[in-house]
Amino acid sequence: MKIHDISMEIHPDLLVYPGNPAPRIDRYKSIQDEGINESSLFLGMHTGTHVDALLHIKEDGGSVADLPLESFYGPCVVLDMTRHGREITAEHLKNEDIHKDLIVLLKTENSLKGYVRFRKDYAHLTADGAAYLAEQRVKTVGVDYLSVEPFDSGMKVHQALVPAMTVFEGLDLREVSAGKYIFVGLPLRIKADGAPARAILIQPDGEPCNT
């Protein structure tokens, strides 16, 4: 089988959403002085590849520790949305095979531009696109940028998605083709509004996947 790592590497120069803290890794023990290396890590919960919990948008919402384990694993489809520009709408999604309990990853034009610098004009899901995914009862959605919705938009897309499914943001889909995979994405088990995650895609036979 072939395994694709679709997580962003955490390092001090990692691109973060405006207003969020940059990661910091500090070595507090060294082999030279104490025989071992040990480090501390400081970062925001919405750094790099991460999940959003209901607590992110609702004061009394559940935390990452409350998210259903089954939403972190299962059959997945990577949809090629690169030709649709900045807005991924319900009409775009209706042309795809999306159904209940599927994990849906959106590969947009963001994957063609990468995470070199923050762009306010990144591709995003629209409110009606989010509503459509909720109506189809998909269990997880993932996007290839630091947010699923337009910059400074008032969290309307999050309001439609987060109560209905698990949301992964900050996926790296640049080297992944559209098609069917097995998704595994495991966030830290922590009572917080979000958490960093390691996410992978598995091709059981190692061959290109077809949608």
HUDAPE-V942772 format. One record per pair of residues at least 24 apart in sequence whose ideal C-beta (glycine too) atoms are under 10 Angstrom apart, sorted by the first residue. I is the first residue (numbers start at 1). J is the second residue. D is the distance in whole Angstrom. If there is no record, write none. Layout:
I_J_D + I_J_D
//
This chain:
1_182_9 + 1_202_6 + 1_203_6 + 1_204_5 + 1_205_7 + 1_206_6 + 1_207_10 + 2_181_10 + 2_201_9 + 2_202_7 + 2_203_4 + 2_204_9 + 2_205_8 + 2_206_4 + 2_207_8 + 2_208_10 + 2_209_10 + 3_181_10 + 3_182_10 + 3_184_9 + 3_200_5 + 3_201_7 + 3_202_5 + 3_203_8 + 3_206_9 + 4_78_10 + 4_172_9 + 4_173_9 + 4_175_7 + 4_176_5 + 4_177_9 + 4_181_8 + 4_199_9 + 4_200_6 + 4_201_4 + 4_202_8 + 4_203_7 + 5_49_10 + 5_172_8 + 5_175_9 + 5_176_10 + 5_198_8 + 5_199_8 + 5_200_6 + 5_201_8 + 6_49_7 + 6_78_9 + 6_105_8 + 6_142_8 + 6_144_9 + 6_168_9 + 6_170_10 + 6_171_5 + 6_172_5 + 6_173_6 + 6_174_9 + 6_175_8 + 6_176_6 + 6_181_10 + 6_183_9 + 6_184_10 + 6_185_8 + 6_198_9 + 6_199_5 + 6_200_6 + 6_201_6 + 7_48_7 + 7_49_4 + 7_50_10 + 7_168_10 + 7_170_8 + 7_171_8 + 7_172_7 + 7_185_8 + 7_196_9 + 7_197_7 + 7_198_5 + 7_199_5 + 7_200_7 + 8_47_8 + 8_48_4 + 8_49_5 + 8_50_9 + 8_115_7 + 8_146_9 + 8_170_6 + 8_171_8 + 8_172_6 + 8_196_9 + 8_197_10 + 8_199_9 + 9_48_8 + 9_49_9 + 9_172_9 + 10_41_8 + 10_43_7 + 10_47_7 + 10_48_5 + 10_49_9 + 10_196_7 + 11_48_9 + 12_43_10 + 14_43_8 + 14_47_7 + 14_48_6 + 14_115_8 + 14_170_9 + 15_47_10 + 15_48_8 + 15_114_9 + 15_115_5 + 15_116_8 + 15_117_7 + 15_118_6 + 15_119_10 + 15_145_10 + 15_146_7 + 15_170_9 + 16_43_9 + 16_44_7 + 16_46_8 + 16_47_6 + 16_48_8 + 16_115_10 + 16_118_8 + 16_146_7 + 16_170_10 + 17_44_8 + 17_46_7 + 17_47_9 + 17_118_7 + 17_145_9 + 17_146_5 + 17_147_6 + 17_151_9 + 17_169_9 + 17_170_9 + 18_118_6 + 18_120_8 + 18_146_9 + 18_151_8 + 18_152_9 + 19_44_9 + 20_44_5 + 20_45_9 + 20_46_6 + 20_47_7 + 20_146_8 + 21_46_10 + 21_47_8 + 22_47_8 + 23_47_6 + 23_48_8 + 23_196_9 + 41_196_9 + 43_196_7 + 44_192_10 + 44_193_10 + 44_194_8 + 44_196_9 + 45_187_9 + 45_188_9 + 45_190_8 + 45_192_5 + 45_193_6 + 45_194_4 + 45_195_6 + 45_196_7 + 46_146_8 + 46_147_9 + 46_169_7 + 46_170_8 + 46_192_10 + 46_193_8 + 46_194_5 + 46_195_9 + 46_196_8 + 47_146_9 + 47_170_8 + 47_194_9 + 47_195_9 + 47_196_6 + 48_115_9 + 48_146_8 + 48_169_9 + 48_170_5 + 48_171_10 + 48_172_9 + 48_196_6 + 48_197_9 + 48_198_10 + 49_142_9 + 49_146_10 + 49_168_7 + 49_169_8 + 49_170_4 + 49_171_6 + 49_172_7 + 49_185_8 + 49_187_9 + 49_196_7 + 49_197_5 + 49_198_7 + 49_199_6 + 50_146_9 + 50_167_9 + 50_168_7 + 50_169_6 + 50_170_6 + 50_171_10 + 50_185_10 + 50_187_7 + 50_188_9 + 50_194_5 + 50_195_6 + 50_196_5 + 50_197_6 + 50_199_10 + 51_140_9 + 51_142_9 + 51_162_10 + 51_166_6 + 51_167_6 + 51_168_6 + 51_169_8 + 51_170_10 + 51_185_7 + 51_186_9 + 51_187_5 + 51_188_9 + 51_193_10 + 51_194_6 + 51_195_6 + 51_196_8 + 51_197_6 + 51_199_9 + 52_147_9 + 52_148_8 + 52_158_7 + 52_161_8 + 52_162_6 + 52_166_8 + 52_167_5 + 52_168_8 + 52_169_7 + 52_187_10 + 52_193_7 + 52_194_5 + 52_195_9 + 53_162_7 + 53_166_9 + 53_167_9 + 53_187_9 + 53_190_9 + 53_191_9 + 53_192_7 + 53_193_5 + 53_194_6 + 53_195_8 + 54_158_10 + 54_162_6 + 54_163_6 + 54_193_8 + 55_162_9 + 55_191_8 + 55_192_7 + 55_193_4 + 55_194_8 + 56_155_9 + 56_158_7 + 56_162_7 + 56_167_9 + 56_192_9 + 56_193_4 + 56_194_6 + 57_155_6 + 57_158_5 + 57_159_6 + 57_161_9 + 57_162_6 + 57_163_8 + 57_193_8 + 58_158_10 + 58_159_9 + 58_162_8 + 58_163_8 + 58_193_9 + 61_162_8 + 61_163_8 + 61_193_8 + 62_162_10 + 62_163_10 + 62_191_9 + 62_193_10 + 63_189_10 + 63_190_7 + 63_191_4 + 63_192_6 + 63_193_7 + 63_194_9 + 63_195_9 + 64_166_10 + 64_187_5 + 64_188_7 + 64_189_7 + 64_190_5 + 64_191_7 + 64_192_6 + 64_193_8 + 64_194_6 + 64_195_4 + 64_196_10 + 64_197_9 + 65_187_9 + 65_188_9 + 65_189_5 + 65_190_6 + 65_191_5 + 65_192_8 + 65_195_9 + 66_189_10 + 66_191_8 + 67_140_10 + 67_165_10 + 67_166_6 + 67_167_10 + 67_187_7 + 67_189_9 + 67_195_9 + 68_139_8 + 68_140_10 + 68_165_10 + 68_166_7 + 69_186_9 + 69_189_10 + 70_101_8 + 70_139_7 + 70_140_9 + 70_166_9 + 71_101_9 + 71_103_8 + 71_138_10 + 71_139_5 + 71_140_5 + 71_141_10 + 71_165_7 + 71_166_4 + 71_167_9 + 71_168_9 + 71_183_10 + 71_185_9 + 72_103_9 + 72_139_10 + 72_140_8 + 72_166_7 + 72_168_9 + 72_183_8 + 72_184_7 + 72_185_5 + 72_186_6 + 72_187_7 + 72_197_8 + 72_199_9 + 73_103_8 + 73_139_10 + 73_140_9 + 73_182_8 + 73_183_7 + 73_184_5 + 73_185_8 + 73_186_8 + 73_202_10 + 74_101_7 + 74_102_8 + 74_103_6 + 74_139_7 + 74_140_8 + 74_181_10 + 74_182_7 + 74_183_6 + 74_184_9 + 75_99_10 + 75_101_8 + 75_102_6 + 75_103_7 + 75_139_10 + 75_180_7 + 75_181_8 + 75_182_7 + 75_183_8 + 76_102_7 + 76_103_4 + 76_104_7 + 76_105_6 + 76_140_8 + 76_142_8 + 76_179_9 + 76_180_7 + 76_181_5 + 76_182_6 + 76_183_4 + 76_184_9 + 76_185_9 + 76_201_7 + 76_202_9 + 76_209_10 + 77_102_6 + 77_103_7 + 77_104_6 + 77_105_7 + 77_106_10 + 77_138_10 + 77_178_8 + 77_179_7 + 77_180_5 + 77_181_8 + 77_183_9 + 77_209_9 + 77_211_6 + 78_103_10 + 78_104_8 + 78_105_5 + 78_106_8 + 78_107_6 + 78_111_10 + 78_142_9 + 78_144_10 + 78_171_10 + 78_173_7 + 78_176_6 + 78_177_7 + 78_178_5 + 78_179_6 + 78_180_8 + 78_181_7 + 78_183_9 + 78_201_7 + 78_209_8 + 78_211_8 + 79_104_6 + 79_105_7 + 79_106_6 + 79_107_6 + 79_108_9 + 79_178_6 + 79_179_9 + 79_211_8 + 80_106_9 + 80_107_6 + 80_108_9 + 80_111_9 + 80_173_10 + 80_176_10 + 80_177_8 + 80_178_4 + 80_179_9 + 80_211_8 + 81_105_10 + 81_106_5 + 81_107_6 + 81_108_5 + 81_109_8 + 81_110_9 + 81_111_9 + 81_123_7 + 81_125_9 + 81_129_10 + 81_143_10 + 81_144_9 + 81_178_9 + 82_106_10 + 82_107_6 + 82_108_6 + 82_109_5 + 82_110_9 + 82_111_7 + 82_112_6 + 82_123_8 + 82_144_10 + 82_173_10 + 82_178_9 + 83_108_10 + 83_109_8 + 84_108_7 + 84_109_8 + 84_123_8 + 85_109_7 + 85_123_7 + 86_110_9 + 86_121_6 + 86_122_7 + 86_123_5 + 86_124_7 + 86_126_10 + 86_150_8 + 87_123_7 + 87_124_7 + 87_125_8 + 87_126_5 + 87_128_10 + 87_129_8 + 87_150_8 + 88_123_7 + 88_124_7 + 88_125_5 + 88_126_7 + 88_129_5 + 88_130_9 + 88_143_9 + 88_148_9 + 89_125_8 + 89_126_5 + 89_127_9 + 89_128_6 + 89_129_5 + 89_130_10 + 89_132_8 + 90_125_10 + 90_126_7 + 90_127_9 + 90_128_4 + 90_129_5 + 90_130_9 + 90_131_7 + 90_132_4 + 90_133_9 + 90_135_9 + 91_126_10 + 91_128_8 + 91_129_8 + 91_132_9 + 92_125_10 + 92_126_9 + 92_129_7 + 92_132_9 + 93_125_9 + 93_126_10 + 93_128_9 + 93_129_6 + 93_130_10 + 93_132_5 + 93_133_7 + 93_136_8 + 93_138_10 + 94_129_10 + 94_132_7 + 94_136_9 + 96_136_10 + 96_178_10 + 96_211_8 + 97_180_9 + 97_211_7 + 98_132_8 + 98_133_7 + 98_135_10 + 98_136_5 + 98_137_10 + 98_138_6 + 98_141_10 + 99_136_6 + 99_137_8 + 99_138_8 + 100_136_7 + 100_137_4 + 100_138_7 + 100_139_8 + 101_136_10 + 101_137_7 + 101_138_7 + 101_139_5 + 101_140_9 + 101_165_10 + 102_133_10 + 102_136_8 + 102_137_9 + 102_138_5 + 102_139_7 + 102_140_8 + 102_141_9 + 102_180_10 + 102_183_10 + 103_138_7 + 103_139_6 + 103_140_4 + 103_141_8 + 103_142_7 + 103_165_9 + 103_166_9 + 103_168_9 + 103_181_9 + 103_182_9 + 103_183_5 + 103_184_10 + 103_185_8 + 103_201_10 + 104_133_7 + 104_136_9 + 104_138_5 + 104_139_9 + 104_140_7 + 104_141_5 + 104_142_7 + 104_143_10 + 104_165_9 + 104_183_9 + 105_140_9 + 105_141_7 + 105_142_4 + 105_143_8 + 105_144_8 + 105_168_8 + 105_171_6 + 105_173_7 + 105_176_8 + 105_178_9 + 105_181_8 + 105_183_7 + 105_185_10 + 105_199_9 + 105_201_8 + 106_133_10 + 106_141_7 + 106_142_7 + 106_143_5 + 106_144_7 + 106_145_10 + 106_148_8 + 106_171_9 + 106_173_8 + 107_142_10 + 107_143_9 + 107_144_6 + 107_171_9 + 107_173_4 + 107_174_9 + 107_176_7 + 107_177_9 + 107_178_6 + 108_143_7 + 108_144_6 + 108_145_7 + 108_173_8 + 109_144_9 + 109_145_10 + 110_143_8 + 110_144_5 + 110_145_4 + 110_146_9 + 110_171_9 + 110_172_10 + 110_173_8 + 110_174_9 + 111_143_10 + 111_144_5 + 111_145_9 + 111_171_9 + 111_172_8 + 111_173_5 + 111_174_5 + 111_175_9 + 111_176_8 + 112_144_10 + 112_174_8 + 113_144_10 + 113_145_9 + 113_174_9 + 114_144_9 + 114_145_10 + 114_172_8 + 114_174_6 + 115_144_9 + 115_145_8 + 115_146_8 + 115_170_8 + 115_172_7 + 115_174_9 + 118_145_9 + 118_146_8 + 118_151_9 + 119_145_8 + 119_146_10 + 119_151_9 + 120_150_9 + 120_151_4 + 120_152_8 + 121_150_9 + 121_151_8 + 122_146_8 + 122_147_7 + 122_149_10 + 122_150_8 + 122_151_7 + 123_150_9 + 124_148_6 + 124_149_5 + 124_150_5 + 124_151_8 + 124_153_8 + 124_157_7 + 125_149_6 + 125_150_9 + 125_157_5 + 125_158_10 + 125_160_9 + 125_161_8 + 125_167_10 + 126_150_8 + 126_153_10 + 126_156_9 + 126_157_7 + 126_160_10 + 127_153_9 + 127_156_5 + 127_157_6 + 127_159_9 + 127_160_6 + 127_161_10 + 128_157_10 + 128_160_9 + 129_157_8 + 129_160_9 + 129_161_10 + 130_156_8 + 130_157_5 + 130_158_8 + 130_159_8 + 130_160_4 + 130_161_5 + 130_162_9 + 130_164_9 + 130_165_10 + 130_167_10 + 131_156_10 + 131_157_9 + 131_160_5 + 131_161_9 + 131_164_9 + 132_160_9 + 133_160_8 + 133_161_7 + 133_164_8 + 133_165_7 + 133_167_10 + 134_160_6 + 134_161_7 + 134_162_10 + 134_163_8 + 134_164_4 + 134_165_7 + 135_160_10 + 135_164_9 + 136_164_10 + 136_165_10 + 137_164_8 + 137_165_8 + 138_164_8 + 138_165_6 + 138_166_10 + 139_164_9 + 139_165_6 + 139_166_7 + 140_165_6 + 140_166_4 + 140_167_8 + 140_168_7 + 140_183_7 + 140_185_8 + 141_165_6 + 141_166_8 + 141_167_6 + 141_168_7 + 141_169_10 + 142_166_9 + 142_167_8 + 142_168_4 + 142_169_7 + 142_170_9 + 142_171_5 + 142_173_8 + 142_183_8 + 142_185_7 + 142_197_10 + 142_199_7 + 143_167_8 + 143_168_7 + 143_169_6 + 143_170_8 + 143_171_6 + 143_173_9 + 144_168_10 + 144_169_9 + 144_170_8 + 144_171_5 + 144_172_7 + 144_173_5 + 144_174_8 + 144_176_9 + 145_169_7 + 145_170_7 + 145_171_8 + 145_173_10 + 146_170_5 + 167_194_9 + 168_197_7 + 168_199_6 + 169_194_9 + 169_197_10 + 170_196_9 + 170_197_9 + 170_199_9 + 171_197_9 + 171_199_6 + 171_201_9 + 172_199_9 + 173_199_10 + 173_201_9 + 176_201_6 + 176_203_10 + 176_209_9 + 177_201_10 + 177_203_9 + 177_208_6 + 177_209_7 + 177_210_9 + 177_211_10 + 178_208_10 + 178_209_8 + 178_210_9 + 178_211_6 + 179_203_8 + 179_207_10 + 179_208_7 + 179_209_3 + 179_210_6 + 179_211_5 + 180_204_10 + 180_209_5 + 180_210_7 + 180_211_7 + 181_209_6
//
